[in-house]
């Protein structure tokens, strides 16, 4: 796997929980957006359907679609991980503030440094597969 691809996947993994929050906020904003104020001019012969208009906004929002695809791909990959690799993800990417180096994390996970890097690469490759990124 290219280093740039791994760096991208690691960044998405690091921001996974933040992305889930942003998805919820964006959906909330799109659903609760107020309609444009009427200016007195007729808009057409069809009746207004605000529910349909909000649904169309949710479906066509590119940013929301992208974030959902990435978060769903990460979730699917994480569901298939064995416990030791999930422990690596939690320790390396989701522990804030991060006070350990990779070597310190490998000691805490009770594995060799090379095994730590192998697991990290396997996690990134699994996420890449789920996202459709060539490895």
C-alpha positions as CSV (number, residue, x, y, z in Angstrom):
1,X,0.0,0.0,0.0
2,X,1.3,3.5,-0.8
3,X,2.2,5.6,2.1
4,X,-0.1,8.4,1.0
5,X,-3.0,6.0,0.8
6,X,-2.2,4.7,4.3
7,X,-1.9,8.2,5.6
8,X,-5.4,9.1,4.2
9,X,-7.0,6.0,5.7
10,X,-5.3,6.7,9.1
11,X,-6.6,10.3,9.0
12,X,-10.1,9.1,8.3
13,X,-9.8,6.5,11.0
14,X,-8.6,9.1,13.5
15,X,-11.5,11.4,12.6
16,X,-14.1,8.6,12.5
17,X,-16.1,9.6,15.6
18,X,-15.9,13.3,14.6
19,X,-17.2,12.4,11.1
20,X,-20.2,10.5,12.7
21,X,-21.0,13.7,14.7
22,X,-20.7,15.8,11.6
23,X,-23.1,13.4,9.7
24,X,-25.7,13.8,12.4
25,X,-25.3,17.6,12.5
26,X,-25.5,17.9,8.7
27,X,-28.6,15.7,8.6
28,X,-30.2,17.8,11.3
29,X,-29.4,21.0,9.5
30,X,-30.8,19.7,6.2
31,X,-34.0,18.4,7.8
32,X,-34.6,21.5,9.9
33,X,-33.7,24.0,7.2
34,X,-36.5,26.5,6.8
35,X,-38.0,27.1,3.4
36,X,-37.2,30.3,1.4
37,X,-39.6,33.1,2.3
38,X,-42.4,33.6,-0.2
39,X,-42.1,36.7,-2.4
40,X,-45.7,36.6,-3.6
41,X,-44.9,35.3,-7.0
42,X,-46.2,31.9,-8.1
43,X,-43.6,29.2,-8.4
44,X,-45.4,26.8,-10.6
45,X,-48.6,24.7,-10.8
46,X,-47.5,21.9,-8.4
47,X,-48.2,21.9,-4.7
48,X,-45.3,22.3,-2.3
49,X,-44.1,19.2,-0.5
50,X,-41.6,20.1,2.1
51,X,-41.0,16.5,3.2
52,X,-40.1,15.5,-0.3
53,X,-37.9,18.6,-0.7
54,X,-36.0,17.8,2.5
55,X,-35.6,14.1,1.4
56,X,-34.1,15.3,-2.0
57,X,-31.7,17.6,-0.1
58,X,-30.5,14.6,2.0
59,X,-30.1,12.4,-1.0
60,X,-28.3,14.9,-3.2
61,X,-25.9,16.4,-0.6
62,X,-22.5,15.3,-1.9
63,X,-20.7,16.0,1.4
64,X,-23.1,14.0,3.3
65,X,-22.9,11.1,0.8
66,X,-19.1,11.1,0.9
67,X,-19.0,11.1,4.7
68,X,-21.6,8.3,4.9
69,X,-19.7,6.1,2.4
70,X,-16.5,6.5,4.3
71,X,-18.0,6.0,7.8
72,X,-19.9,2.9,6.6
73,X,-16.8,1.5,5.0
74,X,-14.8,2.0,8.2
75,X,-17.6,0.5,10.3
76,X,-17.8,-2.6,8.1
77,X,-14.0,-3.1,8.2
78,X,-13.9,-2.6,12.0
79,X,-16.7,-5.2,12.5
80,X,-14.5,-7.8,10.8
81,X,-11.4,-7.2,12.9
82,X,-10.2,-9.6,15.5
83,X,-9.9,-8.2,19.1
84,X,-6.2,-7.6,19.1
85,X,-6.4,-5.4,15.9
86,X,-9.4,-3.6,17.3
87,X,-7.4,-2.9,20.5
88,X,-4.7,-1.4,18.2
89,X,-7.3,0.9,16.5
90,X,-8.6,2.1,19.9
91,X,-5.1,2.7,21.3
92,X,-3.4,4.2,18.2
93,X,-6.2,6.2,16.6
94,X,-8.9,6.9,19.3
95,X,-6.9,7.5,22.5
96,X,-6.7,11.3,23.2
97,X,-4.3,12.6,24.1
98,X,-1.8,10.2,22.6
99,X,1.1,9.8,25.0
100,X,2.6,6.6,23.6
101,X,4.9,6.0,20.6
102,X,4.3,3.1,18.3
103,X,6.9,1.1,20.2
104,X,5.1,1.9,23.5
105,X,1.8,0.8,22.0
106,X,3.3,-2.4,20.8
107,X,4.6,-3.1,24.3
108,X,1.1,-2.3,25.8
109,X,-0.5,-4.6,23.2
110,X,2.1,-7.3,24.1
111,X,3.4,-7.8,20.6
112,X,6.6,-7.2,18.7
113,X,7.1,-3.9,16.9
114,X,7.0,-5.6,13.5
115,X,3.7,-7.3,14.5
116,X,2.3,-3.9,15.5
117,X,3.2,-2.5,12.0
118,X,1.8,-5.6,10.3
119,X,-1.5,-5.3,12.1
120,X,-1.6,-1.5,11.3
121,X,-1.1,-2.2,7.6
122,X,-3.7,-5.0,7.7
123,X,-6.3,-2.7,9.3
124,X,-5.6,0.0,6.7
125,X,-5.8,-2.6,3.9
126,X,-9.2,-3.9,5.1
127,X,-10.6,-0.3,5.3
128,X,-9.2,0.4,1.8
129,X,-10.9,-2.7,0.5
130,X,-14.2,-1.6,2.0
131,X,-13.8,1.9,0.5
132,X,-12.9,0.5,-2.9
133,X,-9.4,2.0,-2.8
134,X,-6.8,-0.1,-4.7
135,X,-4.2,-1.5,-2.3
